[in-house]
Amino acid sequence: MKRVDLILSERELDAVIEAIDAAGAPGYSVMKHVTGRGPHGSVSDAMDFSGLGANAHVIVFCEPQILPKLREGIQPLLDYYGGVAYVAEADPL
């Protein structure tokens, strides 16, 4: 099983969820208003009020054969709008 972690602008969340569904992933989890610091600086807590510039963290667990189609749908969005995605092994308890 694979775990895909995506950090992206909340504005692009609908398009990313469509790509996840189109790839055939069995589901996902979304956490909104993610703050932190990355290579482009910090996301201010002040953005929580307006939501402008807020990020989301999306987690997808899927079988390895889903990854190529998932990458095909999500990578163009990340390239255009920004964000990051990482893939890791996931072993169930």
PECORCOR-V137041 format. One record per backbone hydrogen bond with DSSP energy under -0.5 kcal/mol. NH is the residue of the N-H (numbers start at 0). CO is the residue of the C=O. E is the energy in kcal/mol with one decimal. If there is no record, write none. Layout:
BEGIN
{{NH;CO;E} {NH;CO;E}}
END
This chain:
BEGIN
{{1;61;-3.3} {2;87;-3.0} {3;59;-3.1} {4;2;-0.5} {4;85;-2.6} {5;57;-2.7} {6;83;-2.4} {7;55;-2.1} {9;53;-2.6} {11;8;-1.5} {12;9;-1.4} {15;11;-2.0} {16;12;-2.6} {17;13;-2.1} {18;14;-1.9} {19;15;-2.3} {20;16;-2.5} {21;17;-2.6} {22;18;-1.6} {23;19;-0.6} {23;20;-1.1} {24;19;-1.7} {28;58;-2.3} {30;56;-2.5} {32;54;-0.7} {33;54;-2.5} {37;40;-2.3} {40;37;-1.9} {42;35;-2.3} {43;41;-0.6} {46;43;-1.3} {47;44;-1.9} {48;45;-0.9} {49;45;-0.6} {50;46;-3.2} {53;50;-2.0} {54;33;-0.9} {55;7;-3.1} {56;30;-2.7} {57;5;-2.6} {57;55;-0.5} {58;28;-2.5} {59;3;-2.4} {61;1;-2.1} {65;62;-2.0} {66;62;-0.5} {66;63;-1.1} {69;65;-2.2} {70;66;-3.3} {71;67;-2.2} {72;68;-1.7} {73;69;-2.3} {74;70;-2.5} {76;73;-0.5} {77;73;-2.2} {78;74;-2.8} {79;75;-1.9} {80;76;-3.0} {81;76;-0.5} {81;77;-1.7} {83;6;-2.3} {85;4;-2.3} {87;2;-2.4} {89;0;-2.3} {91;89;-0.5}}
END
